[in-house]
Structure formats: C-alpha cells, structure tokens
C-alpha cells in the first residue's frame, strides 16, 4: 500500500520558492524537494509513505519550509500526513470498535478514506465534502490573502469517489457507525457530526483551535485516545517529529450511541 491513486489527477508536481521565508539556500531547496517527493508522485498524486521515510523528510526541513511545501504545492494543500503504519493503526481501531461503515466528512481529496478502504476491504467507506475549498480563496482569511498575494496556490480537488454533500446531510443519509473528521475547517463541523445520527465520531486535529471547531465540543461525551492513533500520527506542524508530534485524536459518542448525552443549555 505505497500510494492511493483514487484521488483527483492534477498537473505535474511543483513547489514554488518561498519569498516570505528568508534567505533560500541549496540545502533548503533540496530538503523541500525531498519532502515533496515523499508526499507526492511526479504526477501530483498522493503517496502513502512509511513513517520512517516521512519522519526523515520532515526532520530535514525547517518548520517554515514544511509549512510551505504542505500549503503551496501545485497538488493542493495537505494537513494530516498519513503513513502506512498510521493507516494500519486506524484500521485496527475500526476493527476493535466493530465498525461496519465509515463516513469521512470534509474529506477534501479523499486520500485518507481511499487508504482506509484499501486497509479495510470489508468495511463500507464513504467520503464526502462540500467542495468549499476547491478554490484557494475558500480557505484563506484576510491576513492570508495579504501575506500570500501573488503566490500561486492550488485548491483541493475532490477524488472521483468523494461525494459532494454537506456533512449533516451525509450522516443523515448514510447513518454510519463511525464518522471521521480530519483537520476540521473553521466552524462547527465536529459538533454537527456529534449531534447527527452516528454512533461514533473520530476527531483528528491538533492542540488548541488550529482546526477551527470552536472548542465547544468539550461538552460532549468523549474519550481521549492516547495510543498509536496519536503517537504515530504526523501532520504539517511536525517539523521535529522525533521530539514532538502535534496530532490529538478524540473519540466522541454520537447521537446514535447509548452513551450520547446532549449538553445542557448554558454549558
């Protein structure tokens, strides 16, 4: 399982030179190119690398260069960076929870759901996205627009298997055992998924409100997962993955679960 080719085809991979990030050097360029080769093929298709290869590539880059590669690649931005080992950890979690159907909402290019479907052939895996970030402006605020003015950016192209559908509608239609939300966009996507008729909601994000869920989800019944789904996860913030990793994984109990409790008003 070295790559997933069910995501949208894009133009040949290119990473622009980062004008705001200080003096560029041959070593910096080589490190950025090496990271890009680990994450994408020359045709711009996502790879599923080994953890060892990705850790080495991330560790060779400066933090701002990791951000630059993950944000400004012509293949589109990437946030969570799955590896073979991490996908198998996710597959084991799905099996342990006796999940028969998974719905990824806000799936973007659908790479994560494609990898999971490959690892769990007996599980029904569906991916949906609204398409709001198909244009770069969809994910940018005013500060981003000012800082990145003139920088060619790509939007997120949905894979052929990604259904264009809002999360709440998708959960209502498919009634999945497990909803996966990875790096939720700003707003209440995670909360809406928890309130919808699903049994479990797996929120894959980072410390603080980087992923934009508004920090309101603490009110719901949940478990913090501290096993390999956290410890082996890698993301665009992990420029020093041997020392620190930023991913946090939380399992919420959705409205179809016996442990579901709606928060009281005012909490």
N, C-alpha and C positions, 0 to 999 in steps of 0.2 A: 504494500500500500504506500507507494512512494509519491503519488500525485493523484489529484482528483480532476478529471477532465470534463466534468459536467457543468462547470461554471462557464460564464459567457466568454466567448473568444474576444480578444482585444488586439490592439496593434502591438508590434514588437516592443519589448520592454525598454523603457528609457527612464533614467532618473536625472533630473535637472541639477545643475550646480547650485548650491545654496548661498545666494548673495547675502542674506542677513546673518549668517552664522560664522562670521570672522574669516580669517585668512585660510584659504584652502591649500592643501598640500597633496603631493602624490600619494602619501600613505593614507590620508583621509579618503581620497577618491578610491583607492584600492579596497579599503575596508567597506565603503558603501557599496561598491560593485560586488564584493563577495557576499554581503548580506542580501543584496537583491537576487543574486544567483541562487541562494539558499531558499528564498521565498517564492521565486517565480521562474518559469522556464523562459527561454529567449522569446517565445511567442506571447509572453504575458499571462500564462496560465499558472494558477497557484500550485505550489508544491506542498507535499506533506513531508517535511524533513524529519530526521531523527533529532531527538533532544540534544544529543552531543553536538551535532553539526550546527544547530541553531544557537546553542549557547556559545560556541566558539565564534560564530559570526557576530553575534551581539556584543560579545566581550571585546572584540577587536575595534569596535566603533565608539566614538564619543556619543554621549547621550543625545546631543542635538542632531548628530548625523543619523542615529537610529530613528529619531522622530522624522527627519527629512525623508529618509527612504520610505518609511511607512506611510507618510502623508502625501508625498508628491510623485510617487511612481506613476507612470503612464497607465499602469494596470489598475489604478484606483487605490484609495486608502485602505489600510488594514489595521486592526486593533488587537484582538486576540490573535495569537500566533500559534495555532495548533501544531503539535508534533505527533509522531506515530505513537509514542509512549502515552501521551496525554489522551489521545483518542481512544486507546485501549482502556485507559482508566475510566473514561466516560462510558464506554461500552460495558465495563464491569459494573459500574454504578447502575446503569439501566437494567442489567440483568438482576442485580440484587434487589431492586425495587419492583421487580416483576412487571416492568413496563412493556406494554404491547404496542403502544402508539406514542410517537413523539411529534410535537409541533414546534418548530423553531419560528419565532416571530421576530420581526426586524432582522431578517436573515441576510440582507444585503445580497452578495453574490451567491450565497447558498453553499459556500465551501464547507462550512462546519457540518451542515446537515448531509451533504454528499459524503463526507468522510464517515460520519456516524452510520449512515445507511449501509456503507460498504462493510463496516465493522459489525453491524447488527442486521444480517440479512433477513432474520425472522421478525424484525420489528418494523412496523409501518412508520416511516419518517417523512414528514411533510414540512416544507419550508414556505413561508410567506413573507412579504414585505410590501409596504405601500408604494415604494418607488420614489419616496420623497428626496432621497439623496442621489438620484440619477444625475442631477446637475450639481456641480461643486457648491454653488451658492446655497443649496439646501442645508448644508452642514456648517456654514460659516456665519459668524456674528460680525458686527461692525469692526471690531478690533482685528479679526482675521482678514477681513477684506482690505483693511488699510495696510497691514503688515505684508500680505501676500499679493498686493496689487502687481499685476504684470507677470506673476508666476503661473505657468501653465499647469492647471490642476485637472485631474480626471474625476468624474463622478463614479458611483458604484453601479456597475451593470449587473442586472439580475441574471442568474443562471437559467438555463432552459427549464429547470424543474421548479423554480421559485414562482409561486402563485402571487399575483398582485392583489393583496387583500389586507384590510386593517386587522390588527391583532384580535380585538374583541369579537369581530365577526368570524374570524377564522376559528377561534376557540369554541364559539357557539356552534359553528357548523361541524367541526371535526371531533369535538369532545375528547381531546387527547388525554392519556394517562399522565403525560409529562409535557410541560411547556418549557422550552429553553429560550432564555433571553441573554444574549451575549453583548456586553457593552451597549446597554440601552441608550437610545438617543435622549436628549433633554425632554422632560415631560413626565407623564405618569404611566408609561407603558408597563412597568413591572407591577404597579398597583392594579391596573386594569386586568392584567393577566391573573393576578391572585384572586380578584373578585369574580372572575369569569368561571364557567363550569369546567374546571380542570381539577385533577387530583393533586398534582404536584407542579411547582414552578421552580425551576433552577435558574437562579440569577447569577450570572458570571460577570463580575465587574472588578473594581479596584477600591481601595480605601478612599473615603471622602465621597464627594459628589461629582467626581470626574465624569461618570457615566450618566449623570443627569436624571436620577429617579426622584429627586426632590427630598430624599431622606425621610419620606413618610412611611416607608414600608416596615420600619421597626415595630410598628403597632401590631403586625400580623404574626400568627403562629409560625415558627420557623426553627430550623436547626442550622448552625454554622458548621460547614463541612471543612474539616482540617486535615483530611487525608490527601492522597495523591492528586485529587482534582484541584486542590490549591497548591500543594508543594511542587508539583511538576508542571504547572501552567506557566506559560510565557506570554508576554504581551509587549506592546510597543514602548512601555515605560521601563522595561527590564534591560537597561544598558549594562548592568553589572549583575547578571543573573546568578553568578556563583556566590555573591554576597547577599543579595536581596531580590525577592520577587514580589510583585505588587498585586497579583490577582487574588480576589476574595470570592468565595463561592458560598451562596446561601440557598438553602432548600426551604421554600415556603409551602404551606399547606393550603391548596386552593379550595374554592367553594364546593367542589365535589368530594372533598376528603372529610372523613369523620372528625378530624382534629380542627376543622375550619371554625374560626371564631371571627365574626365581624367586629372590628374595633368599635368601642363605644364612642359616641359623639363627644367631641372636645378633647379626645386623646390623639 
